[in-house]
Amino acid sequence: MQLPAMRLSRFMIATALVFGAMTPAFADETAPADALPGGATTWQKKSGRMAFTHHSANMTFEKRLDFKLGEALFQRLWVTAPTRTKAADGLGPLFNSRACNGCHIRNGRGHPVDENDPSAGATSMLLRLSIPPQNDTDRELLASGHASTLPDPVYGGQFQDFSIPSIPAEGKVTVRYDTQTIELADGSMVELRHPTYGMDDLAYGPLHDNVMISPRIAPPMIGLGLLEAIPDKVLLASADPEDDNGDGISGRVNRVWDIAKSELAIGRFGWKAGMPSLDQQNQNAFQFDIGLSTPLYPNGHGDCTEAQTLCRGAPDGNDPEFDNLEAHNQITDLVLYYTRNIAPPIRRNASDPDVIAGREIFNSIGCSACHTPSYQLPERSDMPEQSGQVIWPYTDLLLHDMGDGLADHRPEAGASGTEWRTPPLWGLGRAQEVDPRAGYLHDGRARSILEAVLWHGGEAKPARDAVTFLPSSDRSKLLAFLKSL
């Protein structure tokens, strides 16, 4: 696949593939099945802080070229239009990052804005904005599913704290933490942080009186193609929206608008399962995070609203040579292949007795009711790397009420203000190895895995309470299991 103005030659990439020791070692055959969370796609070499940067281990040699091209585009720094480099211009005018990996640092999870240095910007997190329906037209738009939310009339659907020259950024994100201390049954004390987010130095006037704000850190990028390959029927079979089995767990699918198919589809990507496909998730990020037009989101001005006239009037990078887009099909297809094939790393210490005991505790206290351990994927000729794999992501991809403590009070399609999609747990124990600043939960408030567990409420409250009553030795085993994922 040939890209105009690509600065990474195929010879350079092929040389790197041949001499770069890209073929992984094989795992210990005596290790438990869940030691390979991505099945044959699992990256099995020791990789440290680069653990989330490798291709599916079962990828053919020929396809590694497309993976490396997609990686180069994922890392590309976009520039302001117009420039002579037409294939890389069109940034903004408003944006949150100049590159995909600016938020997804080494493909890991993000971190919240620095409480003590808001001027640095929210480099791997963002604030989603929306308002309640204002009239019957708004209500019909939401009811039909054509829109998942309604944007702020001035600031749009996302708050952008960076901009190109001559266009004011929308403002700065701030955070303030209030703390509370939780005492566990064995006398251990754990401090939890509750964030309050604000937006200062607003450049375009006040926000809507009823604006709803949802902070989101960048999620890890591993295993996304494997999650995409889980059939809809499997998700529907595990959903129990009315809790018919009486176990207190009422997971349900979110249904969102699939732009490519022009129909409602099951959401599976994003913190509230707001995106139906990985391609739409990627293209949405191109449009709203970087300000680039794509086949699904062709606006050259990104998230600039009609009220932001200077932003709307700025030059864009839409060019007839590239289908009148800034990130055209060749780019989005290569990025799709790349993001589908970022491999989960092999688990560490999967055979350790404490880890195995921790897994039993995880199951016995009810964590696996939402964090479904494994799936058998079907055979798929269109996704050969993912085809037929047995995977261990520890998620049901369903929405669950997590209680007021984690609520953002901002609905998204069918998700309420207290509901969140169960996040996959694979790679959990490597998050702060990949980036020491990485936070846990949707807004990064939790600084440790234990803090994240203690924030669980709603449907997860019984499991959370069980953790608080565990003897310290059992809690250590549970955490050893989670850190092994």
C-alpha positions in Angstrom: 0.0 0.0 0.0 1.6 3.2 -1.1 1.2 6.5 0.7 2.1 9.9 -0.7 4.8 11.8 1.1 5.6 9.0 3.5 9.0 9.7 4.9 9.6 6.1 6.1 10.8 4.1 3.1 9.8 0.5 2.6 13.5 -0.5 2.4 14.1 1.0 5.9 11.1 -0.8 7.3 11.9 -4.2 5.7 15.5 -3.9 7.0 14.2 -3.2 10.5 11.9 -6.3 10.3 14.7 -8.6 9.1 17.4 -7.4 11.6 15.3 -6.1 14.4 14.7 -9.5 16.1 11.0 -9.1 15.6 10.1 -12.8 16.0 9.0 -13.5 19.6 10.1 -16.4 21.7 7.7 -19.2 22.6 6.1 -19.3 26.0 6.6 -22.1 28.5 4.3 -25.0 27.5 3.7 -25.7 31.2 2.2 -22.3 31.8 -1.5 -22.0 32.4 -3.7 -21.2 29.4 -4.4 -17.7 30.6 -0.7 -16.8 30.5 -1.2 -15.9 26.9 -4.0 -13.3 27.1 -4.2 -12.7 23.4 -3.8 -16.4 22.4 -1.4 -16.7 19.5 -1.3 -12.9 19.1 0.4 -12.6 22.5 3.8 -10.9 22.5 6.0 -13.3 24.4 9.3 -11.5 24.7 10.4 -9.5 27.7 9.7 -5.9 26.7 9.7 -3.6 29.8 8.3 -0.1 29.2 7.7 -1.0 25.5 5.4 -3.8 26.4 2.5 -2.4 24.5 4.2 -1.5 21.2 4.5 -4.9 19.5 2.6 -6.5 16.6 0.4 -9.6 16.9 2.9 -12.5 17.3 1.2 -14.6 14.7 1.3 -11.9 12.0 2.8 -12.9 8.7 6.1 -11.3 7.7 4.4 -9.6 4.7 1.8 -7.9 6.9 4.4 -6.4 9.3 5.1 -3.7 6.7 1.5 -2.5 7.0 1.8 -2.6 10.8 4.9 -0.4 10.7 3.4 2.0 8.3 0.3 2.3 10.5 2.6 2.8 13.5 4.4 5.6 11.7 1.1 7.3 11.0 0.0 6.8 14.6 3.1 8.6 15.7 3.0 11.3 13.0 3.1 14.9 14.2 0.5 16.8 12.2 1.2 20.4 11.2 -0.9 23.5 10.5 -2.3 24.0 7.0 -1.3 25.1 4.5 2.2 23.7 4.1 4.2 22.2 1.3 3.8 18.8 3.0 0.2 18.3 2.0 0.0 14.8 3.3 0.7 15.9 6.9 -1.1 19.2 7.3 -4.5 20.1 8.6 -3.9 20.1 12.4 -6.7 21.7 14.3 -7.6 24.5 14.3 -8.4 23.3 17.9 -6.9 20.1 19.2 -5.9 18.1 22.2 -2.8 16.5 20.7 -0.7 16.7 17.5 -0.3 12.9 17.3 -2.2 9.8 18.3 0.7 8.7 20.6 0.7 12.1 22.2 -2.2 10.8 24.3 -1.6 7.1 24.1 2.0 7.2 25.5 3.8 4.0 24.3 0.2 2.8 23.7 -0.5 2.8 27.4 -3.1 4.4 29.5 -3.2 8.2 30.1 -2.9 10.3 33.2 -4.8 13.3 34.5 -3.8 16.9 34.2 -1.2 17.9 36.8 -3.1 19.5 39.7 -0.1 21.8 40.4 0.7 22.7 36.7 -2.5 23.1 34.6 -0.5 25.2 32.1 1.1 22.0 30.9 -2.3 21.0 29.4 -4.3 17.8 29.7 -1.9 15.9 27.4 -3.3 12.4 27.8 -6.8 13.2 29.0 -9.7 15.3 27.8 -13.1 16.6 28.9 -16.2 15.5 26.9 -19.0 18.1 26.8 -22.7 17.8 26.2 -26.0 19.4 27.1 -29.5 18.0 27.8 -32.0 18.2 24.9 -33.4 21.6 24.5 -36.4 20.9 22.2 -38.3 18.2 20.4 -35.8 18.0 17.6 -33.0 17.3 20.1 -35.1 14.7 21.8 -35.9 13.0 18.5 -32.3 13.0 17.5 -31.2 11.3 20.7 -34.1 8.8 20.6 -33.4 7.8 17.1 -29.8 7.0 18.0 -28.4 9.3 15.3 -26.7 11.3 18.0 -25.3 9.9 21.3 -25.0 13.3 22.9 -25.7 17.0 22.1 -22.6 19.3 22.0 -22.2 22.5 23.9 -23.4 25.2 21.4 -20.1 27.2 21.7 -17.4 24.7 22.8 -18.6 21.6 21.0 -18.4 18.0 22.1 -14.9 18.2 23.5 -12.8 20.8 25.2 -9.6 21.5 23.3 -6.9 23.2 25.2 -4.5 23.6 22.3 -4.8 25.4 19.0 -2.9 26.5 15.9 -1.3 30.0 15.8 -3.7 32.9 15.5 -6.6 30.8 16.9 -7.3 30.9 20.6 -7.4 27.6 22.4 -10.7 27.0 24.3 -9.1 27.3 27.7 -7.2 25.3 30.3 -8.4 22.2 32.2 -7.9 22.3 36.0 -8.4 19.7 38.6 -8.7 19.8 42.4 -8.7 16.7 44.6 -10.5 16.2 47.9 -9.3 13.2 49.8 -11.0 10.6 52.0 -9.4 7.8 54.0 -10.9 4.3 53.9 -10.1 1.9 56.7 -10.1 -1.8 55.8 -11.1 -4.6 58.1 -7.5 -5.4 59.1 -6.9 -1.8 60.0 -5.1 -0.8 56.8 -5.7 2.8 55.6 -6.1 3.8 52.0 -6.4 7.4 50.8 -8.8 8.0 47.9 -8.8 11.1 45.7 -12.1 12.7 44.4 -11.4 15.0 41.5 -13.3 18.2 40.7 -12.6 19.5 37.2 -12.8 23.0 35.9 -12.2 25.0 32.7 -10.4 28.3 33.1 -9.5 31.1 30.7 -12.5 30.4 28.5 -11.7 32.1 25.2 -15.2 32.0 23.6 -17.5 33.1 26.4 -19.4 31.1 28.9 -20.3 27.4 28.7 -24.0 26.4 28.5 -25.7 26.7 31.9 -26.5 23.0 31.9 -23.2 21.7 30.4 -22.3 18.2 31.4 -18.6 17.3 31.7 -16.9 13.9 31.5 -13.2 13.6 32.1 -11.5 10.7 30.1 -7.9 9.5 30.2 -6.6 7.7 27.1 -7.2 3.9 27.4 -4.5 1.3 26.6 -4.3 0.2 23.0 -3.5 -3.5 23.3 -5.8 -6.2 22.1 -8.4 -4.0 20.4 -8.8 -6.2 17.3 -9.4 -9.1 19.6 -12.2 -7.3 21.4 -13.6 -6.3 18.0 -13.7 -10.0 17.0 -16.0 -11.0 19.8 -19.4 -11.7 18.1 -22.4 -9.5 18.9 -24.4 -12.6 19.8 -21.9 -13.4 22.6 -22.3 -9.9 24.2 -26.1 -10.1 23.9 -26.1 -13.5 25.5 -24.2 -12.3 28.5 -26.3 -9.1 28.9 -28.9 -9.2 31.7 -30.5 -5.7 31.7 -33.3 -6.7 34.1 -31.2 -8.9 36.3 -33.4 -11.9 35.6 -31.0 -14.2 37.3 -31.1 -12.2 40.5 -27.3 -11.9 41.0 -27.4 -8.1 41.3 -25.5 -7.7 38.0 -27.5 -6.1 35.2 -25.0 -5.6 32.4 -26.4 -4.3 29.1 -25.2 -3.4 25.7 -25.0 0.2 24.5 -26.5 0.8 21.0 -24.9 3.6 19.1 -24.9 4.9 15.5 -22.6 3.2 13.1 -21.7 5.9 10.5 -20.3 3.5 7.9 -23.4 1.3 8.0 -26.0 4.0 8.7 -27.6 1.9 11.4 -27.6 1.3 15.1 -25.0 -1.2 16.3 -23.6 -2.5 19.6 -21.0 -0.2 21.1 -17.9 -1.8 22.4 -15.1 0.9 22.4 -14.7 3.9 24.6 -15.3 4.3 28.4 -19.1 4.1 27.9 -19.1 1.8 24.9 -19.9 4.8 22.7 -18.2 3.5 19.5 -19.4 0.5 17.4 -16.2 -0.2 15.6 -12.5 0.4 15.9 -12.4 2.2 12.6 -15.0 4.7 13.8 -13.2 5.0 17.2 -10.0 5.9 15.4 -11.6 8.3 13.0 -13.5 10.0 15.8 -10.2 10.6 17.6 -8.6 12.0 14.4 -11.5 14.5 14.1 -11.9 15.6 17.8 -8.5 15.0 19.3 -6.3 16.2 16.4 -8.8 18.2 14.3 -8.4 16.1 11.1 -11.0 15.3 8.5 -11.5 11.6 7.7 -13.9 9.6 5.5 -16.4 9.3 8.4 -15.8 12.8 9.7 -15.1 15.0 6.7 -15.1 18.4 8.5 -11.8 20.2 7.8 -12.4 22.4 10.8 -12.7 19.6 13.3 -14.8 20.4 16.4 -15.0 24.1 15.7 -18.6 25.2 16.2 -20.6 27.8 14.3 -20.0 30.2 17.2 -16.2 29.9 16.7 -16.1 31.9 13.5 -12.4 32.6 13.5 -11.8 28.9 13.9 -14.2 28.0 11.1 -12.5 30.4 8.8 -9.0 29.1 9.3 -7.3 27.2 6.3 -7.7 23.4 6.4 -5.7 20.6 4.8 -8.6 19.2 2.7 -7.1 18.6 -0.7 -8.5 17.1 -3.9 -5.4 15.0 -4.3 -6.3 13.2 -1.1 -10.1 12.8 -1.6 -10.6 16.3 -0.2 -9.6 15.0 3.3 -6.7 15.4 5.7 -6.6 11.8 6.8 -7.8 9.9 3.8 -8.7 6.2 3.4 -5.1 5.0 3.0 -4.2 6.6 6.3 -7.2 5.4 8.3 -6.9 1.9 6.9 -3.3 1.6 7.9 -4.0 3.0 11.3 -6.9 0.6 11.7 -4.6 -2.4 10.9 -2.0 -1.1 13.4 -4.5 -0.5 16.2 -6.1 -3.9 15.6 -2.8 -5.7 16.0 -1.1 -4.2 19.0 -0.5 -7.4 20.9 -1.2 -8.0 24.6 2.0 -9.0 26.4 2.5 -12.4 28.0 1.5 -12.4 31.7 4.2 -12.4 34.3 4.2 -14.9 37.2 1.0 -16.6 35.9 2.1 -19.9 37.5 3.0 -18.4 40.9 1.0 -20.0 43.7 -0.1 -16.6 45.2 -1.2 -15.5 41.7 -3.2 -18.6 41.2 -4.8 -18.2 44.7 -5.5 -14.6 43.9 -7.4 -15.6 40.7 -9.6 -17.9 42.8 -10.3 -15.0 45.2 -11.1 -12.8 42.2 -13.7 -15.3 41.0 -15.1 -16.2 44.4 -15.9 -12.6 45.5 -17.7 -11.9 42.2 -15.3 -9.8 40.2 -15.6 -12.2 37.2 -19.3 -11.5 37.0 -18.4 -8.4 35.0 -14.8 -9.0 34.2 -15.5 -12.0 32.1 -12.2 -13.9 31.9 -12.1 -15.5 28.5 -13.6 -15.9 25.0 -13.3 -18.3 22.1 -13.2 -16.2 19.0 -14.7 -17.5 15.8 -12.8 -18.2 12.6 -12.6 -15.0 10.5 -10.9 -14.8 7.1 -11.0 -10.9 7.2 -9.1 -10.8 10.5 -6.6 -13.6 10.2 -4.5 -12.7 13.3 -7.6 -12.7 15.6 -9.3 -15.6 13.9 -10.0 -18.6 16.2 -8.0 -17.3 19.2 -8.8 -18.0 22.8 -8.4 -14.7 24.6 -8.4 -13.6 28.3 -9.3 -9.9 28.4 -11.4 -9.9 31.6 -14.3 -7.8 30.4 -17.9 -8.4 29.2 -17.8 -5.0 27.2 -21.2 -4.3 28.8 -22.5 -1.2 30.7 -22.8 -1.5 34.5 -24.0 1.0 37.1 -20.9 1.8 39.1 -22.6 4.1 41.7 -22.5 7.7 42.5 -18.8 7.7 43.4 -17.7 7.2 39.8 -20.6 8.9 38.1 -20.0 11.6 35.6 -23.8 12.3 35.4 -23.4 12.6 31.6 -25.5 10.1 29.5 -24.0 8.8 26.2 -26.4 7.1 23.9 -28.0 4.4 26.1 -25.4 4.7 28.9 -26.6 6.6 31.9 -24.6 9.1 34.0 -23.6 6.3 36.4 -22.9 3.5 33.9 -19.5 2.6 32.5 -18.3 -0.2 30.2 -16.3 -2.9 32.0 -12.7 -2.1 31.0 -10.4 -5.0 30.0 -7.9 -5.9 32.6 -5.1 -7.3 30.4 -2.0 -5.3 30.8 -3.2 -3.9 34.1 0.0 -4.7 36.0 2.2 -3.2 33.4 0.5 0.2 33.2 2.9 2.1 35.4 5.9 0.3 33.9 4.9 1.6 30.5 4.3 5.1 32.0 4.9 5.8 35.7 2.3 8.6 35.5 -0.5 6.3 34.4 -3.7 6.5 36.4 -6.5 4.0 36.8 -10.3 4.4 36.2 -11.8 6.6 33.5 -10.3 9.8 34.9 -7.0 8.5 36.3 -8.0 9.4 39.9 -6.7 6.1 41.3 -3.0 5.9 41.8 -3.0 2.2 42.5 -5.0 -0.9 41.6 -6.3 -1.1 45.2 -7.6 2.5 45.0 -9.4 1.7 41.8 -11.0 -1.4 43.4 -12.2 0.7 46.4 -13.9 3.2 44.1 -16.2 0.5 42.8 -19.9 1.0 43.7 -23.3 0.2 42.4 -23.4 -3.3 41.0 -19.8 -3.8 42.0 -20.3 -2.8 45.7 -20.6 -6.3 47.1 -17.3 -7.3 45.4 -15.7 -4.1 46.6 -17.0 -4.7 50.2 -15.6 -8.2 50.0 -12.2 -6.8 49.3 -12.3 -4.5 52.3 -13.0 -7.5 54.5 -10.3 -9.8 53.1 -7.4 -10.7 55.4 -4.3 -8.8 54.4 -2.7 -12.1 53.1 -5.7 -12.8 50.8 -5.8 -9.2 49.6 -2.1 -9.4 48.7 -2.8 -12.5 46.7 -5.7 -10.8 44.9 -3.5 -7.8 44.0 -0.7 -10.2 42.9 -3.2 -11.7 40.5 -4.3 -8.4 39.1 -0.7 -7.2 38.8 0.1 -10.3 36.8 -2.4 -9.5 34.1 
